[in-house]
Amino acid sequence: MSASGDNEVRLYLLPLGMTVRGRRDENILSVLVREKVSLAGACGGRGSCGKCRLLILEGSTGPPTTAEKELLSGEDLRRGTRLACQALVKGDLKIYIPASSLIREQRLLVEGVWEAPPFEPPVKVVRARGAASSTGGPPRSDLSLITASGGEAVGAEAMRTDLEGLKEVSLGLRSGGSEVHAVFRDGELLGTVRPGAGALGVAVDLGTTKVALFAHELSSGEAVSSCGIPNPQAPYGEDVITRLQHVLEDRERGNDLARLVREGMNEALSGMLAAAGYSTRDVFEVVLVGNTAMHHLFLGLPVEGLARSPYMPVTHLPLEVKARDLGLSLHPAAMVYLPPPVAGYVGSDHLAAICATRLKEREGPCLLLDIGTNTEVSLQVEGRIRCCSCASGPAFEGMGISQGMRAAEGAVEGVEVDAAGRLEVRVIGEAPPAGICGSGILSALAALLKSGALEDSGRLRPGHPGVSEKDGEAACWLVPPGKGGRGGVAVTQSDIREIQKAKGAVRAGVEALLAEAGIPHTEVKEVLLAGAFGSYLDPMDILSIAMLPPFPLEIIRQVGNAAGAGARSMLLSGDFRRRAEELAGDLDYLELSAYPPLARLFAASMYLTEEAVARAMSRFKV
Ligand code: FES
């Protein structure tokens, strides 16, 4: 980076990916406040709370102040950690802002901005003059009024139509209005738009844990509304495998699970659209992406193929199904488009994320991880994309963790070690600490390693002053019970083992793809973390516990819900949809369960420090 003027300097902020301008010799906090980047400073910039920590990756700042020497450890200062309210800007800077220093609302920024493709939806709205206002000779039929309007290509001999749609057009043309808005999808007449409303499309990202819905106006592409609900199937299994097993025991249960999720979507859509002034009847098209198990369970397809090797889905092709046949309460002629699953354990959601991030076109090698109950990983090298799926399980969502909870009020979301070696927790909202969420537990492991309470094998160090007991098991209390901490929040030895398995599965998958591509991790130019969890975790924490190879922090980018962004793009662009379908056939899928070195890679990846992982890899000769 070079200086941009006598007094003016540029500050490049990671992982926000923003560049802001500042003046030489002002403190970093002043620049950030001016640019509306809000840090979690409890002392208002007086240098006493130590909450406004940053990491200076490149460029020069003034020497550490007395306050910084008191609040930061020697190791922190050596690594380049500074306090934003103390450090003076001396030139252009590249700064990493840890999640712990950003206020929660600000972290939404790292969810990334959806970039809409050129607008060219498969569903189009055509204006046709009504019978009452027809001029010239008598029309031959109701349909001829639409063909005369020069709208969608309507065959002279025949026309594809939904029967319900045709009835609606006829009634609409005769209802006395001067014109009707007819809706076509790829040449098929679907119906008419309600007077005063628009034709809507809905993109759905059907996750194992959450369902995200985004509604768009199909005449303009404009976003109308969005919402997220928990997946109503969750009581029948927190992860994909349990849910599949539930259905395998009794095939009828498949219909029950399908009904549950469809009803959940109906309910969510009716509330979300009513609040925006629309009706579910205004929805003519749905694009639904999801992992392959969710895809099958939504459609009520048999799941036997997914549960047993070689883990084959029912279809590798895109599907179009009438919404009414699925029990979705939308316009009667509405269609649901489901992009193709890639493999048994890499679904159309990952395909959507690959397309939304333009992984194929990026300067590679480039890695994309969609972290969740199942973590899909893709590695692009010279335009070729290899992908795999890692069974990371629900621990990242806080499930299977003794005091695990979703990232809601009262959840511990971050843990730090202060200069005196004490643990400090960050809790969501004002509520007393009630449990720990996924990002919190990763952060806790990183802090416990740093404090020396945790060994790199994952064992809580016996005799360490920070290690005590909970319910007869070795544990570290992050928030001691009593006073404001009420029952307290602890991380137990079993919790740590759960996270080790989850992070080990992800690391093993990444190592397998690097080995298959024949490149070392040092050649990777960019690492994209997608998914809601990928947006909230702190990349510093995942590097600290060796969940990924030791990539430089500055190549890691958080890209938010890329699967949802891809689904929205497919809703608004037929071309985007076609390119996704082509790409699905080009992806090289690596089935990890049939990959001989996986067990050794996984065993080595369970260690919690880079040194220990590297030692184990060489010992296991992987
Ligand atoms: S804001 Fe409190 S130390 Fe900087």
Residues whose N, C-alpha, C, O or C-beta is under 5 A from the ligand:
A	BS01	FES	G41 A42 C43 G44 G45 R46 G47 S48 C49 G50 K51 C52 L83 C85
